[in-house]
Amino acid sequence: MRRVNRAVETDETRLDICAFGSVSRELQEEVAASVSECYARLDVLLPSVVALRFFDTVKRQQVEHERERRMLGVVSGGGDPLPVGHSAWGDMPRITICVERLEPLPGLLRQGMVHVAAAHAVLHGSADYYLFQIPAAIVQDGQEAGIGSALLQQFLYQVATAVKGNGAVRLLVSHGFIADQVALAMHQLEVTADDLLAWQLARADSRARALYLMAQLRPLLSAQPLLVHAPVLAEAMHGLTGHLPSAERERLLGLSARIAAALSGDTRADIQRAFSLAWDQLVRSESMD
C-alpha cells in the first residue's frame, strides 16, 4: 500500500513524503526534521525538491524496488536495503528509509545516516552521477587479463560509491556535522561475520579478492575527512582490515589515503582518478588467475 502523506517546505527545498505500508507519523517527522536541519546549515545550492520514501519492511522495499527497476530498465540489482539510502531515479533525488532497519539503531547513528543521504541528494541528485565510463586503457588491460565488462563495472561501481561517500561526508564535516558522522563512520568500520566469510570465499581468486578490497574503500574513504576530528577512527580503520594479510592491508590503507589526498571535488574526474589508482594497486599489481 502506498500513501502520499504531505509535502514539507524548507527555506529552499520541498520534501515530498511518501509512505509504503505502516509508518508512524513520528518517524516521518523525525527524518524530515533531520533533513531540514541539515539543509538549513548548508550554504550550497540545494535541490528544489527531494522525495522521502518510507518503507515499513525490508520485503516491501525490495518488492517496490524490483518493480521500479524493471519499469525503468535499470540493470543493477537492488541488493539488501540499507536503513537509509539515496538514489536519483526519476525526476528528483530520493532518500529511502527502511523503517525495519532504521528503528533499532541509536539516535545519533540515525541522524548520521539521514544527514549523509541528504548530502548525497545535494551533491549527486541526478542520474548523471550514476553513469560513468570505464577508461579505455583499463578496458584494454581488462581484456588482456581476461576480465569481462561486467566485472569491470562492478569494480567501477565500488570505487564510484566510495568517492561519492567521501564527498558527502566532506560537505557535512565542513558545515559542523561531526559527532553524527563519527558515529556513522564507526558503525561502517565494524567488521561483521559476513565480512569475514566474504573474505574467506574471495581470497583464493584474484578477481574476487580485488572486488572485495575495492568494496572496503567505501568505509575507509568515508572516514578520511573525520580523522582530524576523531583520531580513534584510524584504529577502527586498521580494525576493518585486520583480518587481511599484511601486504593487502597496507596496500588498501595506503590506497585509501592516496585517493583521499587526490580528490579535487569534481566528482566525475575524482572517480576516474580514483579508479585508475585502485586498478593499479588492487588489480594490475597482482597477476590475474
N, C-alpha and C positions, 0 to 999 in steps of 0.2 A: 504494500500500500504506500502510495506517495502522497504527501500532504505538504502543500506550499503554505508556509505559515505567514511570512511577512517580509518586508524589506526594512532594514535598519540603515539610517543615514548617519554617516560620519561627516566631518568637515568637507572631505573631498571624495569619499568613496561610499557607494551604496553597497550594503551587504544583503544579497538575496539569500534568504534562509529557506531550506527545503529539507524536510524530514521524511525518511523512509522507515516505516514501522513505528514502534512506540518509543519516542524520545522525549524525555522530560523537558519542560519549558525552562527549568532551572539550568540544565546543562547547556541548552542552546544559548541562553543569555550569558552564561559564563564564557563560552567560547567567543561569542560576538563581542563581549566586553574586552576580552584579551586582544582580539584583532583591532578593535577600535583604539585601544590604548596604544598598541604598537604603532599604528598609523599616525596617531596624534604626535608621536615623538620623532617620526622620521621626516627629515627635511629634504626629501627627494620627491620626484614626480610619482604620484600614486595612481593606481588604476581607478577608472571611474566607477567600476562595479566588480565585485568579487562574489562568487557563489560559495555559500557554506552548505555542504551537503552532509546530513547526518544519517547514519545507518545504525539501527539498534543492534544488529548482529553481524558477525563475520559472514555468515551464509547469505544474508540478504544483500550485503555489499558485493559479494562475489557474483551473485546472480545478475545484479544490475550492471556491474562492470562488464561481464561477459556479453550481455545484451547490447550494450553500447559499443563494445569492441567489434562485434560482428556488424553492427549497423554502420559504423564509421570506417570499417575496413582496416582497423589498427592491427598490425602484425604481432606486436609484443603481447605476451600473456599478462594476466592480472597479478599472479603471484598471491602471496599471503598478505592480507590487508594490514597496513600499519595503523597504529592508534590515530595518527593524524598524517594525512598525505596531501600532495598537491599535484595538479595537472593543468594542462592548457587545452584540453579537448573542447570543441565547440567554440563559442564566440566570446568567452570570458575566462579569466583564471579561476580555478576552483580549489577550494580547500575541503578535503573529505575527512570526516570524523567517524571512526568506528567506535561506537559507544561501548560495545563489549570489551574492546581492548583498552580504551582510554580511562573508563571509570575506575578501575582498580589502582591506578597509578597515583603517586603523591602529587599534591597540588603544584609544587614548583616545577616538577618534571612536565606536568600537563601544560603549564604556561610556556615552558621552553619549546615544546613540540608545536604548539599553536603559533607562537611568535616566529619560529623558523619557517613554518609553512606560509605565514603571512608575508615574510620577507621574500620567499620564492615567488609569490604572486606578484610582488613588485618588480623583481629582477628578471623573472623567467615566465612571464604571464602569457606568452603567445607560443604557438606551435613551432615558430622558428627556433626556439631554444631546445627543441627536442629532435631536430633533424640536422645531422652533421655528416659530413663526407669524410671517409677514411682517406688519408693522404695516399697519393699514387705510389710513392716509394714503399709504403708499408704494405699496400696491396701486392706489389711485386714481391716483396720479401715473404709475405704470407704464401703466395703461390709457390715460390721456390721451396718453402718449408712444408708444403702440403697442408696449409691452414686455409680452410674454406671461408667464404664470405660470412656465413652465419656466425662462426666463432669470432671473426674479426669484429663483427657488430656487437657481440657480447663484450669483448674487450673494450671497445669504444664506449659502450653504454656505462660500464663500471667507472671509467675514467671521467666521463662527462658528468655523471651523478656526483662524483667526489668533488670535482671542480665547482659545480653549481652549489653544492652544500657549503663549501668553503666561502663562496661569495655571499651566501645568505647569512652565515654566522658573522663574517666581517662587517656586513652592513649593520647587524644588530649590536655587535660589540662597540662599533664606532658611535652608537647612539645610547650607550649606557646599559644595554641588556647584558649583564654579566652573570649574576647568580643563577638565573634560569638556564642560561646557555651552558654554564659549567655543569649543572645538574644533568642536562641532556647529554653533554659530552661524556660524563662519567658513565651514564647509562649505556651509551652506544659503545663504549670501550670495554664493557664487561664481556668476558668470554663465556659462552654457553656450551652446554653439552653438544648441541647441534653443530657449533663451530668446530669443536674438536673432532666430531665424527666426519664432518665435511672435509677436514684436512686429511684425516686418515684415508678417506676414499680418493682424495685428489693427489696425494703426494707421489704415487707411483707413476703417474702420467704427466709428462711435462706440460702439455696443453692445459689439462685440468688444474695443475699446480699454478700455472701462470694466471688462470682465471680466478682462482681462489685468492691469490696475492693481490690482484687488482681490486677485488671486492673489498679488501681491507683498507684501501686508500680512502674510502668514504669516511669512516670514523676518524682515521688519522688526520685527514685534511680538515675535517670539521673542528678538530681540537686545536689545530695550529694557531688560529687567531687568539685563543684563550690562554696560551701558555704563559704569557707575561702577567696575566691576572691570577692564574691558578697553576703554579709550578707543579702541583701534585698530579696534574694531567700527564706530565712526562712519565711518571711512574706507571700511570694507567696505560699509556701507550706501549710501554715495554711489557706490561701485563698482557695486553691484547695479543702481542706477538711472541709471548714467552714459550708457547708450545712449538714454535718453528725452529728448525735448525739454525744455528748461529749465523751462517752465511746469508740465508734468506731473511732472517730477522734484521740484520744490519743493512742489507740491501734495501729492504722495504722501508725501514725508518729513515734511511738516508734519502731515498727517493721522495718520500713524503715531504721532507724538509726542503729538498731541491725544488720540487714543484711549487710549494708554498712561496718560496723566495722568488720564483719566476713569474708569478701571477701578476697581471697588469690591471685587471678589472674589466678587460674586454673579453667577455665570456667566450665568444666563438674562437678568438685567437688563443685564449688560455687553454681551451680544451684541446686544440690542435697541438699546442706546445707540450702540454702535459701528456698527451697520448704518445707523442714521439719519445719523450723521456721514459715513460713507462714501458714502451715497446723495447727500447734499447736495454733497459735494466732488467726487465722481467721475462722477456721473450727472446730477443736476439742474443742475450748473454748466455742463454742455455741452448744446447742442441735439442731440437725437437725430436721426439720419438717417431 
